[in-house]
């Protein structure tokens, strides 16, 4: 099972926010106003896109997940971050901060020859995993207004859901896993770490993926 960690690739640039104008702000107002993204400044009609010249270590989680999805479904392929970045740029997946999976996921599914379902329902994810698929979930991190501490991130972050066990625990690949990440206050006991693999229950995932819709992206072989 291939694992890709974005933190290992600070040398690969990633331009984002090319469509992050006022219309984009209005589309995702609830997320922006309730997350760390809202600290970027004011959002006004007629504003120019908030273009951010970043790198994969900062914002490549969604692209790492895409590689792991392709490897999980098609073991005879070997995509890398340059492949996923190319698809992101071509599809407008780099329109927001990080990767906008609403734009990117359909283009990636087409490239790798997969079926795609975008959903807000964790039950759809369960059906995907039970039938040989793999899913990407978007955790939206801390919610300052209700005091919620993000489990998988403090900002916004994609994780790959590989399978669900009979005990209800999900096998997850977190592309920003680092030592001590899940020992932070507010996260203790919510995630089990075993090497590059982590495990969490559905309640933890459901609660952590609240602000962005759709929040789950299910991929299957055609």
FIMAR-769954 format. One record per residue (C-alpha): residue number from 1; residue in three letters; x negated, y, z. Coordinates in steps of 0.001 Angstrom, whole numbers, plus 524288, in hexadecimal, padded with zeros to 5 digits. Last residue first. Layout:
BEGIN
REC	NUM	ALA	X	Y	Z
...
//
This chain:
BEGIN
REC	222	UNK	83A69	80466	7CA3D
REC	221	UNK	83161	8035E	7D604
REC	220	UNK	8369E	80B12	7E166
REC	219	UNK	83463	8189B	7E748
REC	218	UNK	83C26	81F3A	7F218
REC	217	UNK	83A4D	82DAA	7F529
REC	216	UNK	83F46	8320E	80283
REC	215	UNK	841A8	83FE2	8078F
REC	214	UNK	84ADB	845A2	7FD90
REC	213	UNK	84C3F	84F41	803ED
REC	212	UNK	841FE	85562	80CB6
REC	211	UNK	844A6	858AB	81AEA
REC	210	UNK	8469E	84BB5	821BC
REC	209	UNK	83BE1	841C3	81FBE
REC	208	UNK	836A1	84022	82DA8
REC	207	UNK	8439E	83BC9	83358
REC	206	UNK	845A7	83143	8291F
REC	205	UNK	837B1	82C47	82A34
REC	204	UNK	8380F	82B59	83901
REC	203	UNK	84586	82519	838F1
REC	202	UNK	8411D	81B5C	82EAC
REC	201	UNK	83619	815E5	836CD
REC	200	UNK	827A9	8187D	834FD
REC	199	UNK	81BC3	810AE	830C8
REC	198	UNK	80E80	81556	82BF3
REC	197	UNK	804C3	80F54	82299
REC	196	UNK	7F6E6	81412	8201B
REC	195	UNK	7F1B4	80CC9	82BFD
REC	194	UNK	7FD36	808D2	8347B
REC	193	UNK	80437	814B8	839EF
REC	192	UNK	81140	813A8	8410D
REC	191	UNK	819A4	81FEA	84064
REC	190	UNK	82360	825FB	849E0
REC	189	UNK	81BE3	822B5	85650
REC	188	UNK	81549	82FD1	8578F
REC	187	UNK	819E8	839C4	84DA4
REC	186	UNK	81E62	844E6	85662
REC	185	UNK	810C0	84768	85B8C
REC	184	UNK	806AE	842BB	85183
REC	183	UNK	802C4	8346B	8516B
REC	182	UNK	80803	83248	843C2
REC	181	UNK	7FD65	83A28	83D15
REC	180	UNK	7F297	834F4	845E4
REC	179	UNK	7E9E6	83013	83AF7
REC	178	UNK	7EE9C	83424	82D9E
REC	177	UNK	7F9BA	83060	824A1
REC	176	UNK	7FC86	83A64	81A2B
REC	175	UNK	80153	83131	80F83
REC	174	UNK	80A98	82A11	818D5
REC	173	UNK	80D9F	81C5D	813EE
REC	172	UNK	81977	816E3	81AF8
REC	171	UNK	81EA8	80999	81F05
REC	170	UNK	82C32	80BED	82488
REC	169	UNK	8308E	805FD	83168
REC	168	UNK	83E43	80067	83231
REC	167	UNK	839E0	7F3F3	8390D
REC	166	UNK	83CD9	7EC37	82CC1
REC	165	UNK	83283	7F45F	82609
REC	164	UNK	83451	7FF71	81C6F
REC	163	UNK	82B15	80171	81103
REC	162	UNK	821FC	80AF3	80A1B
REC	161	UNK	82694	8187E	80E30
REC	160	UNK	81CDC	8225D	808D6
REC	159	UNK	81B32	82F5D	80FE2
REC	158	UNK	81CC4	83D47	80AF4
REC	157	UNK	819F2	8490C	81391
REC	156	UNK	81FA3	85625	81761
REC	155	UNK	81A53	85DF1	822D1
REC	154	UNK	817C4	8584C	83054
REC	153	UNK	8164A	84AB7	82AA4
REC	152	UNK	81A07	83C74	82C66
REC	151	UNK	8205E	83E58	839B4
REC	150	UNK	8252E	84C55	838E0
REC	149	UNK	827D2	852E9	845E4
REC	148	UNK	835E7	8579F	8475D
REC	147	UNK	837E9	86402	84F4F
REC	146	UNK	84548	866EA	84980
REC	145	UNK	841A0	87397	842B6
REC	144	UNK	83377	86F81	840EE
REC	143	UNK	8364F	863E7	8385E
REC	142	UNK	8293A	85D15	83704
REC	141	UNK	82708	853BE	82BCA
REC	140	UNK	82E29	852A4	81EE4
REC	139	UNK	82BA7	84447	81C42
REC	138	UNK	82DDF	840FB	80E05
REC	137	UNK	82FA9	83284	80B7A
REC	136	UNK	82A17	82A79	80048
REC	135	UNK	83007	81D3C	7FD7D
REC	134	UNK	82BE9	80FD0	7F8A5
REC	133	UNK	833C0	80599	7F18B
REC	132	UNK	83417	7F6D9	7F292
REC	131	UNK	84290	7F4FD	7F509
REC	130	UNK	8428D	7F680	803D9
REC	129	UNK	83A7B	802EE	802DC
REC	128	UNK	84465	8095F	7F9EA
REC	127	UNK	85005	804D3	801EE
REC	126	UNK	849BE	80A7A	80E28
REC	125	UNK	846EA	8173C	80725
REC	124	UNK	8552F	81831	80321
REC	123	UNK	858E3	81633	81165
REC	122	UNK	84FF0	821AD	814BE
REC	121	UNK	85968	82A7D	80D84
REC	120	UNK	854D6	83793	80839
REC	119	UNK	85256	83257	7FA9F
REC	118	UNK	84A1E	83330	7EE55
REC	117	UNK	84A88	8264A	7E6FC
REC	116	UNK	83FFD	822DD	7DD30
REC	115	UNK	83D4F	817BB	7D3BE
REC	114	UNK	82F31	8153A	7D01E
REC	113	UNK	82720	81574	7C3AC
REC	112	UNK	81AE4	81BB8	7C943
REC	111	UNK	81C36	8284C	7C16A
REC	110	UNK	82AFC	828DE	7C248
REC	109	UNK	82AD3	82744	7D100
REC	108	UNK	8209B	831FA	7D1E4
REC	107	UNK	828F2	83B5E	7C9F1
REC	106	UNK	834FC	8386B	7D214
REC	105	UNK	82D10	83A0D	7DEB8
REC	104	UNK	82688	84708	7DB42
REC	103	UNK	831F1	85059	7D9C2
REC	102	UNK	83A07	84C5A	7E581
REC	101	UNK	82D32	84820	7EBBA
REC	100	UNK	828AF	85632	7ED5B
REC	99	UNK	81A59	8546D	7F0A2
REC	98	UNK	81307	85CC2	7FA83
REC	97	UNK	81893	86A71	7FB3B
REC	96	UNK	82296	86BC8	7F056
REC	95	UNK	8210F	86B99	7E193
REC	94	UNK	81672	86131	7E1A5
REC	93	UNK	8201B	85706	7DCDD
REC	92	UNK	8223F	85F7F	7D0FB
REC	91	UNK	82283	85359	7C876
REC	90	UNK	815AC	85581	7C134
REC	89	UNK	80E51	85A33	7CD37
REC	88	UNK	8130D	84EE0	7D58C
REC	87	UNK	8104D	844F3	7CADF
REC	86	UNK	80251	849D0	7C97C
REC	85	UNK	800B0	849E6	7D836
REC	84	UNK	80501	83BA9	7D8C7
REC	83	UNK	7FAE5	83775	7CED5
REC	82	UNK	7F035	83F9C	7D530
REC	81	UNK	7F3A9	8398C	7E242
REC	80	UNK	7F11A	82BBB	7DD64
REC	79	UNK	7F8C9	82110	7D68B
REC	78	UNK	7F467	812E6	7D654
REC	77	UNK	7FE4B	809BB	7D031
REC	76	UNK	7FF11	7FACB	7D0A9
REC	75	UNK	8058D	7FA6D	7DE0A
REC	74	UNK	811F0	800B9	7D8EA
REC	73	UNK	81C15	80372	7E361
REC	72	UNK	8133D	80591	7EF22
REC	71	UNK	80894	80BE0	7E701
REC	70	UNK	8122D	81570	7E0F2
REC	69	UNK	817BC	81918	7EE3D
REC	68	UNK	80A16	81AC6	7F3F2
REC	67	UNK	80656	8240D	7E909
REC	66	UNK	812D6	82BD9	7EAF5
REC	65	UNK	8104B	82C8C	7F991
REC	64	UNK	8030C	832B8	7F6EF
REC	63	UNK	809C8	83CBE	7EE34
REC	62	UNK	8137C	84010	7F8D5
REC	61	UNK	808B4	8419B	802E0
REC	60	UNK	80064	84A89	7FA71
REC	59	UNK	80283	8571D	8020E
REC	58	UNK	7F6CC	85AF0	80A41
REC	57	UNK	7ED7D	84FC8	8073E
REC	56	UNK	7F1D7	8504A	7F915
REC	55	UNK	7EDEC	85E6B	7F739
REC	54	UNK	7F39B	86BFB	7F7CE
REC	53	UNK	7F53A	87798	7EEE1
REC	52	UNK	8027C	87C7E	7F36F
REC	51	UNK	80BF0	883A1	7EA80
REC	50	UNK	816EF	88A67	7F1B9
REC	49	UNK	81EEC	88D98	7E59B
REC	48	UNK	8213E	89C2E	7E3B2
REC	47	UNK	82C24	8A24A	7EB94
REC	46	UNK	837D9	8A785	7E423
REC	45	UNK	8413A	8A598	7EF64
REC	44	UNK	839FF	8A4D8	7FC76
REC	43	UNK	8334F	89A7D	804B3
REC	42	UNK	82B7A	89F8F	81030
REC	41	UNK	81F09	89950	8150A
REC	40	UNK	81867	88C07	814CB
REC	39	UNK	81DDB	88928	82257
REC	38	UNK	82A1B	88344	81C56
REC	37	UNK	821FF	877DC	81795
REC	36	UNK	82026	873DE	825DC
REC	35	UNK	82E03	86EE4	82657
REC	34	UNK	83BEC	8734A	8292E
REC	33	UNK	83D01	87EAE	81FB0
REC	32	UNK	83659	87709	814E2
REC	31	UNK	83EA3	86AE0	81687
REC	30	UNK	84B8A	8722D	81738
REC	29	UNK	847C4	87B17	80C01
REC	28	UNK	84477	87011	8029A
REC	27	UNK	84C51	8748B	7F6DB
REC	26	UNK	84BBC	882C0	7FB3F
REC	25	UNK	83CE6	88250	7FBD5
REC	24	UNK	83C30	87C16	7EE6C
REC	23	UNK	8449A	88720	7E925
REC	22	UNK	83BA9	890EF	7EFD5
REC	21	UNK	82F8B	88B94	7E935
REC	20	UNK	827AC	87F2F	7EBA5
REC	19	UNK	826C7	87AC7	7DD88
REC	18	UNK	817D6	87A3E	7DCAB
REC	17	UNK	81718	876D9	7EB1C
REC	16	UNK	80BC4	86D7C	7E9D7
REC	15	UNK	7FE36	86C52	7E3D8
REC	14	UNK	7F6EC	86008	7E812
REC	13	UNK	7E824	85F79	7E876
REC	12	UNK	7E0BC	852AC	7EA92
REC	11	UNK	7D51F	854D7	7F3B5
REC	10	UNK	7DD3B	8533B	80016
REC	9	UNK	7DF74	844E2	7FC8F
REC	8	UNK	7DD87	83C0A	80865
REC	7	UNK	7E866	84292	8102C
REC	6	UNK	7F225	83DFD	805DC
REC	5	UNK	7F137	82FFA	80A9A
REC	4	UNK	7F424	82570	80081
REC	3	UNK	7F7CD	8178F	80490
REC	2	UNK	7F94E	80C37	7FB16
REC	1	UNK	80000	80000	80000
//
